[in-house]
């Protein structure tokens, strides 16, 4: 059987002997370092290498009739589960999902029927418990086929609640999930938790484009002028960064309140209002720069925020691949036209004085 | 227009009520309550546009009465898939 490394962390308390070998017993509470680990991953730090060893674990003082809870080997998933298990004795079967959370891994199939059957057999679970039931998180269902798991290893799958926090209530009620436990939500808290990864993920590109506008800001009719870097380049870089944050942070937070079904459209509103508003703040109302510069930035900002917001579909909990394909079919041409038109207006008004 | 609903009329979700055995596994695994039980002990699609094509229902239907083309509703994955000529996938 696969035995998790004993020195893997302070969250392993000791080892519990079973007929299939010793099993690590883990704490049902998180420490400061567990919480710091979660926080860092929410900011995208070390996110690709945050795994626990797959295999069987114990929490509390489990016996042959104790419940078996299945989870992924992303440590954040594992932590979310064990912190809900204070006062509960259970076995935890950790699948090898390559350090990916349950839902995403289920979509890829790594949290799946084959891995579950293999892990049940590899750990000798049928010698550890006398029953034949596995509690699989509901969001594992895209990868797990309950009837095939039964056929494959003789264990019956019961789908638990979506959120680990509902597990104690689910277990106490004889493994009955009420409709609310089965629903995925995407409230402000959820959106705020996943948005930072989007900001960090695209932030490098946004800074690069912004830096480019700082430099190009010095150019204009009459060549390169350093004072224009400050008076034009820097404010225009701010507009780029604002459009990026509009799409990656403001749109996710305001998601249900922005008009339109498409994330691209929701982001476009933020980009349009944000850049036009900010342009007026930074440069004064159009008479200072001409209405064409304002129009140029309205178009560029709208296109940028719209594109960035469109990419938040992947972090959301309710978009389908058919829906996002349809959204992109509508939005990407519009974004391209807005961006090209905006850059053209920007270039002409900047370098020719024709639109001044 | 507002709220957490994506585009309507696009899902590939299908239900063949003729071969549904009423086990309700699809109802149990659906994260958006798309399917509901009917009076005659089977299920029906109550909120087709709520479907996110995660594929949980189809994978857990023992009679293959439910089918859906599952995938990730992620623009970045679709872009990468289009550029590399592969199916859209995360990471």
HADDOCK unambig.tbl for C-alpha pairs under 7 A between the chains (distance, minus, plus):
assign (segid A and resid 107 and name CA) (segid B and resid 54 and name CA) 6.94 0.50 0.50
assign (segid A and resid 138 and name CA) (segid B and resid 29 and name CA) 5.71 0.50 0.50
assign (segid A and resid 141 and name CA) (segid B and resid 29 and name CA) 6.17 0.50 0.50
assign (segid A and resid 141 and name CA) (segid B and resid 56 and name CA) 4.83 0.50 0.50
assign (segid A and resid 142 and name CA) (segid B and resid 54 and name CA) 5.91 0.50 0.50
assign (segid A and resid 142 and name CA) (segid B and resid 55 and name CA) 5.10 0.50 0.50
assign (segid A and resid 142 and name CA) (segid B and resid 56 and name CA) 3.70 0.50 0.50
assign (segid A and resid 142 and name CA) (segid B and resid 59 and name CA) 6.45 0.50 0.50
assign (segid A and resid 144 and name CA) (segid B and resid 59 and name CA) 6.96 0.50 0.50
assign (segid A and resid 145 and name CA) (segid B and resid 59 and name CA) 5.30 0.50 0.50
assign (segid A and resid 145 and name CA) (segid B and resid 60 and name CA) 4.79 0.50 0.50
assign (segid A and resid 146 and name CA) (segid B and resid 60 and name CA) 5.87 0.50 0.50
assign (segid A and resid 147 and name CA) (segid B and resid 60 and name CA) 6.90 0.50 0.50
assign (segid A and resid 147 and name CA) (segid B and resid 62 and name CA) 6.42 0.50 0.50
assign (segid A and resid 182 and name CA) (segid B and resid 31 and name CA) 5.78 0.50 0.50
assign (segid A and resid 183 and name CA) (segid B and resid 31 and name CA) 4.76 0.50 0.50
assign (segid A and resid 183 and name CA) (segid B and resid 32 and name CA) 5.54 0.50 0.50
assign (segid A and resid 183 and name CA) (segid B and resid 33 and name CA) 6.81 0.50 0.50
assign (segid A and resid 184 and name CA) (segid B and resid 31 and name CA) 5.19 0.50 0.50
assign (segid A and resid 184 and name CA) (segid B and resid 32 and name CA) 6.37 0.50 0.50
assign (segid A and resid 256 and name CA) (segid B and resid 2 and name CA) 5.43 0.50 0.50
assign (segid A and resid 256 and name CA) (segid B and resid 3 and name CA) 3.93 0.50 0.50
assign (segid A and resid 256 and name CA) (segid B and resid 4 and name CA) 5.33 0.50 0.50
assign (segid A and resid 257 and name CA) (segid B and resid 2 and name CA) 5.72 0.50 0.50
assign (segid A and resid 257 and name CA) (segid B and resid 3 and name CA) 6.37 0.50 0.50
assign (segid A and resid 258 and name CA) (segid B and resid 2 and name CA) 6.28 0.50 0.50
assign (segid A and resid 259 and name CA) (segid B and resid 1 and name CA) 5.40 0.50 0.50
assign (segid A and resid 259 and name CA) (segid B and resid 2 and name CA) 5.38 0.50 0.50
assign (segid A and resid 260 and name CA) (segid B and resid 1 and name CA) 4.68 0.50 0.50
assign (segid A and resid 260 and name CA) (segid B and resid 2 and name CA) 6.36 0.50 0.50
assign (segid A and resid 261 and name CA) (segid B and resid 1 and name CA) 5.59 0.50 0.50
assign (segid A and resid 261 and name CA) (segid B and resid 5 and name CA) 6.40 0.50 0.50
assign (segid A and resid 261 and name CA) (segid B and resid 6 and name CA) 5.05 0.50 0.50
assign (segid A and resid 261 and name CA) (segid B and resid 7 and name CA) 5.75 0.50 0.50
assign (segid A and resid 262 and name CA) (segid B and resid 6 and name CA) 6.46 0.50 0.50
assign (segid A and resid 262 and name CA) (segid B and resid 7 and name CA) 6.84 0.50 0.50
assign (segid A and resid 310 and name CA) (segid B and resid 75 and name CA) 6.38 0.50 0.50
assign (segid A and resid 311 and name CA) (segid B and resid 74 and name CA) 6.62 0.50 0.50
assign (segid A and resid 311 and name CA) (segid B and resid 75 and name CA) 5.08 0.50 0.50
assign (segid A and resid 311 and name CA) (segid B and resid 76 and name CA) 5.56 0.50 0.50
assign (segid A and resid 313 and name CA) (segid B and resid 73 and name CA) 6.34 0.50 0.50
assign (segid A and resid 313 and name CA) (segid B and resid 74 and name CA) 5.08 0.50 0.50
assign (segid A and resid 313 and name CA) (segid B and resid 75 and name CA) 6.24 0.50 0.50
assign (segid A and resid 314 and name CA) (segid B and resid 73 and name CA) 5.79 0.50 0.50
assign (segid A and resid 314 and name CA) (segid B and resid 74 and name CA) 3.64 0.50 0.50
assign (segid A and resid 314 and name CA) (segid B and resid 75 and name CA) 6.31 0.50 0.50
assign (segid A and resid 318 and name CA) (segid B and resid 52 and name CA) 5.38 0.50 0.50
assign (segid A and resid 319 and name CA) (segid B and resid 6 and name CA) 5.93 0.50 0.50
assign (segid A and resid 319 and name CA) (segid B and resid 52 and name CA) 5.15 0.50 0.50
assign (segid A and resid 319 and name CA) (segid B and resid 73 and name CA) 4.99 0.50 0.50
assign (segid A and resid 320 and name CA) (segid B and resid 52 and name CA) 3.96 0.50 0.50
assign (segid A and resid 320 and name CA) (segid B and resid 53 and name CA) 5.19 0.50 0.50
assign (segid A and resid 320 and name CA) (segid B and resid 72 and name CA) 6.44 0.50 0.50
assign (segid A and resid 320 and name CA) (segid B and resid 73 and name CA) 4.21 0.50 0.50
assign (segid A and resid 321 and name CA) (segid B and resid 53 and name CA) 6.89 0.50 0.50
assign (segid A and resid 321 and name CA) (segid B and resid 71 and name CA) 5.41 0.50 0.50
assign (segid A and resid 321 and name CA) (segid B and resid 72 and name CA) 5.20 0.50 0.50
assign (segid A and resid 321 and name CA) (segid B and resid 73 and name CA) 3.81 0.50 0.50
assign (segid A and resid 321 and name CA) (segid B and resid 74 and name CA) 6.69 0.50 0.50
assign (segid A and resid 322 and name CA) (segid B and resid 10 and name CA) 5.82 0.50 0.50
assign (segid A and resid 322 and name CA) (segid B and resid 11 and name CA) 6.03 0.50 0.50
assign (segid A and resid 323 and name CA) (segid B and resid 6 and name CA) 6.84 0.50 0.50
assign (segid A and resid 323 and name CA) (segid B and resid 7 and name CA) 5.66 0.50 0.50
assign (segid A and resid 323 and name CA) (segid B and resid 10 and name CA) 5.79 0.50 0.50
assign (segid A and resid 324 and name CA) (segid B and resid 73 and name CA) 5.59 0.50 0.50
assign (segid A and resid 324 and name CA) (segid B and resid 74 and name CA) 6.55 0.50 0.50
assign (segid A and resid 324 and name CA) (segid B and resid 75 and name CA) 6.20 0.50 0.50
